[in-house]
Amino acid sequence: MLLDLQVEEAFAFWGTPEGDLVHPAECMQQLLEKVRRHRVNVDGNVCTVMVTTLVLEGWQRKFDPRYNVMQTLLLKAG
C-alpha cells in the first residue's frame, strides 16, 4: 500500500506545472527506484516498453523540443 501511495503522489506531482520542469528520464528513474526499494517484480515486457518510451521521447525532443510527449501520455492515461 505504501508503494501505491508513493506512485500516486509521484504521478500527481508530474502532472503539475512544477512537475513539467522535471525531465522524463528523471521521473522514470524515481519510479524505478520506488519499484526497486519495495522489491516489486516488473515483467520484462513492461521494462521494454518503458525503455522504448524513453528512447522515443528523447528522439522526439530533438525533432521538436516544444512538444511534450510525456504530457500527452499523462493526459491520455488520466
N, C-alpha and C positions, 0 to 999 in steps of 0.2 A: 504494500500500500504506500510506503514511503516513496518508492520509485515512481509510482503513478502520480503522486503529488508533485514530485520534483520535475517530472516530464511535463505535466500540465502547466506548472509555473514557468518553465523554460519556453514552451510554445506561446504562452500568454505574453511573455516579455518580447519574444521575437516578432510578435505582431504589433508592437508599439513603435512609435517614431524613434525612440532610443534604440530599440532592437534592430531597426533597419540600418543602423550605423555599424552593427557587428557583421563581419564578413561571414558568409555562409559556411566556409570551412571551419571557422571558429565555433559556430553553432553546432556543426556536426561533431566536432571534437568534444564539445561539452556533453552532448547527448551520448556519445560513445563512452565517455568517461563515467557517466552515470550507470550505463549498462555494465561496464566492467566492474565498477565498485560494488554493484549489487549482484554480480555474478549471474547475469541473465544470458542464457544461450540464445544467440541470434542465428537464424537459418542462413546458410551460405548464399542463397539466392537473394535474401534481403540485403546482405552486405554488398553483393554485386550491384544491386540497384542503387544503393547509397553511394558507392564509389563512382558508378557511372554518372549519376546525377551531378556529383561534384565536378567531374571532368567536363561534362557538357555545360554546366553553369560557368566554369572558368573560360571555356571557349566562347560562350555567348557574351560574356563581359568584354572579351577582346573585340568582338564584332560590333557591339552596341552597348557601351558602358552605362547608358541612360536607362536601359530596360532592366528591370529586376525580376528575373525568372523565379527566384525563390519567393518573392512576394506573391506572384501569380499562383504558385503552388500552394502557398498558405491560404489564399482566398478560395481556391478550388477544394482544399481539404476541409475548410471550415464550414 
